[in-house]
């Protein structure tokens, strides 16, 4: 019978990340500011425009290739 190593007896968490690493993080008290900063970075870096262009091109390709 195989012995289970001690480090694997704890739940390894998502993608092998230890739960202790997740619990050790300090949560940000201002979540709305974090969301606002992420959105402004998304817009200012041009990713929003790239997403819209990709959706339009994908829709056009789907429209022209379907019958």
C-alpha positions as CSV (number, residue, x, y, z in Angstrom):
1,X,0.0,0.0,0.0
2,X,1.3,3.4,-1.0
3,X,1.9,6.1,1.6
4,X,0.6,9.5,0.8
5,X,3.2,12.2,1.2
6,X,2.3,14.7,3.9
7,X,2.4,17.7,1.6
8,X,-0.4,16.1,-0.5
9,X,-2.7,15.5,2.4
10,X,-3.8,19.1,2.4
11,X,-6.0,20.2,-0.5
12,X,-3.6,21.5,-3.2
13,X,-6.1,24.2,-4.3
14,X,-6.7,25.5,-7.8
15,X,-4.0,24.6,-10.3
16,X,-1.8,23.2,-7.5
17,X,-1.6,26.5,-5.6
18,X,-1.5,25.9,-1.9
19,X,-4.4,27.2,0.1
20,X,-1.9,28.7,2.5
21,X,-0.7,31.0,-0.2
22,X,-4.2,32.1,-0.9
23,X,-5.0,32.7,2.7
24,X,-1.8,34.7,3.3
25,X,-2.8,37.4,0.8
26,X,-4.0,40.7,2.1
27,X,-7.4,41.7,0.6
28,X,-7.8,45.1,-0.8
29,X,-10.4,47.1,1.1
30,X,-11.4,49.2,-1.9
31,X,-12.7,46.7,-4.5
32,X,-14.5,49.3,-6.6
33,X,-11.3,51.3,-7.0
34,X,-9.5,48.2,-8.2
35,X,-12.3,47.5,-10.7
36,X,-12.2,51.1,-11.9
37,X,-8.4,51.0,-12.3
38,X,-8.6,47.7,-14.2
39,X,-11.3,49.1,-16.5
40,X,-9.4,52.4,-17.2
41,X,-6.2,50.3,-18.0
42,X,-8.3,48.1,-20.3
43,X,-9.6,51.1,-22.2
44,X,-6.3,53.1,-22.2
45,X,-4.2,50.2,-23.5
46,X,-6.5,49.8,-26.5
47,X,-7.7,46.4,-25.6
48,X,-11.3,47.5,-25.7
49,X,-11.0,48.6,-29.3
50,X,-9.2,45.4,-30.2
51,X,-12.0,43.4,-28.6
52,X,-14.7,45.3,-30.5
53,X,-12.8,44.9,-33.8
54,X,-12.3,41.2,-33.1
55,X,-16.0,40.7,-32.4
56,X,-17.0,42.5,-35.5
57,X,-14.6,40.6,-37.7
58,X,-15.6,37.3,-36.1
59,X,-19.2,38.0,-36.7
60,X,-18.6,39.0,-40.4
61,X,-16.5,35.9,-41.0
62,X,-19.2,33.7,-39.3
63,X,-21.9,35.4,-41.4
64,X,-20.0,34.9,-44.7
65,X,-19.0,31.3,-44.1
66,X,-22.4,30.0,-42.9
67,X,-25.1,29.0,-45.2
